[in-house]
Amino acid sequence: MSAIECVQGLSLLVIVALGLAGQLPIARAAALGDSDIGEFYRFDGASSKAPGLLLRQEPLEQHQSLARASQNIRLLYTSTEGLFARETVAVSGALYLPRGEPPEAGWPLLVWAHGTVGIADVCAPSWNGRQQRDSTYLNYWLANGYAIAASDYQGLGTRGTHPYLSTRPSAYSNLDIVRAVSKGGFPVSDAVVVIGQSQGAGAALATAMYAPDYAGELDIRGVVATGAPYFSAEGLAVIQATRPTEEVDPTLGYNFLALSKLSLIDPDFVLEDYVSEQVLPVARSVSDTCYAELKERVVKEGVSYNKAFKKSPANVLQPAFKRMEYPTLALSVPVFIGIGGKDLSTPARMQQALVKDACAAGAVIEAHFYRRGTHSSVVNGSTEDSSVFVEAAFSGVDITGNCNNLPF
């Protein structure tokens, strides 16, 4: 079975934004999700600058801040546009510094790669704040003496459509916030560990994968990933097998969001050829609705796969999924992967396939299986184990992984 055949149950992943492109002028479709959330996020001269430069900084407001931080700082910096890598763009994010006096080498720096929030500018975490689960998680690291740099990712908050789930754009955004912070005079270490959940787990892995070629000067020590997606033929088949077609499926909200980048890839796609008239309003709402509200709307309006589609768009899916794939699994740094046995968003079998393939590629993987863990609970439920991994990574302790004795 080909990868394209495997994804017939995932057809929503490639539809919404492409359909919007068929409904709106191309210029507007290319800026799906854009809105004016403030002067700080607007910067017209990024294209003339090198990536990784700090453009602006200001204090975050209270609802955007973390309680255990001594400083909560909003950042605007330059990065390479990652979908086509043709220009430099402005990207927003945040920096959180712990309380107390920093070590001589600076606070050890974590790069937090957030999970799905949406593709609309109003969903950018530096603007909208963070959900309670993530605040708890990040405050845990701050309380233990780690600084945190957190990109909003390309197109979230700033101009342009956020290319949801595309690995290269998120990797570039993460690598360039490290460059910007390191050049900004902040008391942080040169060494970095990247941590992420769900969409952010894929972004964290991609950050380490793209780093040697894109930002070889950075000292990345390791990756912590929970709920990691894996868009291989096997991984997509797992999703297809676990997704209902007749029942209301809250996870379809992910699929509507993922479609948004396809207006950038194939503006000739027409949404109405594939999505039912009844579901079109839900599909189009990604332009101004964040994920939590989108999920609620899917449930409220009783959206199932069969209700959503007139026909499968499987024949046009390949370019989108190519941009969700990892460039390599032969990572040069050790990786902690936390898998929840009851994860419905990135099923355990999908993550297990990622672990096995990465092990086969020669990566050092420390896999942990939390049998009762869900996609959400595994974030904070894994800190007892991941904190040991992070401390070892920063200390330069040899991490051997458990590829020869996997816990599943």
Steps between C-alpha positions, in 0.01 A plus 500: 500500500638842408516795737228669297270199531569488871364847560149472363372519857701819545354688209412802712870570538524652160179679438398807690757756399516373148128548473535847638745565221231399255253734665718807559755692293840337519653792695247459779524121511877524540441702820239269652489558873653848493357770724629815665590412858727795562787709374760279667428212261525711183843548343553590136878481466570136589574393142813714495646349817681180588311230692544475876504872584303644791276778369293599804427406858245609759348363823214258464167584659387306805273254317786417261756446777619203704474527878843351576691732268692803619469654154236429233615655173332515160743474209494578130787361295596403147489149355510330164156436353498123519241379252705603196808654672504798265500800737547627853186569704414630845397242761372562852556312822582535868784459748448402863783534753507322839516677834828545681857552388600323177795260499828631362428339162142629501173322562487172306275576203199292400322566172129429543315392184128537566226267384200585287338835575359587156625691198339839569723781629280539807603147602872584534602404856697822552172684440229260614682349798548131572257231602521379859675173411784681325527767769539227762763330290703812425478624859644165608812560292530862613479392864787262435727770363450481123440796270245445223495645148168433325431584137146563382618349166497662159169670417345477847464857621704634210423548131426198283320171537638267765606180317351262756693178563767581241828397656749736337323830580463409868861381518629824352281703739641308798861522389478870430345587837807336657725716282301813586504431873871419499573831327265696723718513811270278708656289781453161334734215414637418158382141550138430405247219545184509288172383657162468330153345503287374208549744210783634714650154544531478123644852500749408774620193312524697175699772679773250586483348153540827312752653743823352357441654156306814591653604832808289554647751744231427761571256784187285508535227762176303469126486433198418717190410298158390626209409274722515192335471155654281231378551146645189343296251298476279808417788731226628269354151474479488880304825506268373229435182693421683824277775361122439485323588176136499609538638855561858609878537526638793707848442355379617160582847629869418452430414140324826422799691638751298303329591177580866535848482351376339183380827355871578488587173329214452254280809456304322225339263748126567540354416840145460377604209278571294811337637816126490547306825503382422852855486640651790304433760773687287754787450258527871425498602865872420536571855384391651832436212740752338734522125537307458825199686359532322165491162675187604688335607177578167331327322787208743524424471128544123495776484240616155393731406217218374280294811573791724406583365156344465160804310375848417621777747407763227537643568156609852603634423847860411424652851485348587837619189678847535353534824694395326821769233472830506688810565288688218674464267795876469552506765771837617628372564856320272748121513508252433780163387363201473734209296366152485654325165468161673476610772257227548239657794315835341417423133570753295693560277198594804292752616759635150547561482125695826527714360782574177317589676175721753680676220686553318171650819356758508779349769723539485878141474624386480861139390464253503789155343479231629736227242466223718645633823353289707261619745237471776758588333831831361372642855493514554875486128573844449346695770686643265763673309221568783256660723764765232557559486125524881468744530789719229348489669160614835639766334717652314207425161656493219245140407416481153348125471445298179509466399136614150597235470771196703398215522752231390256 
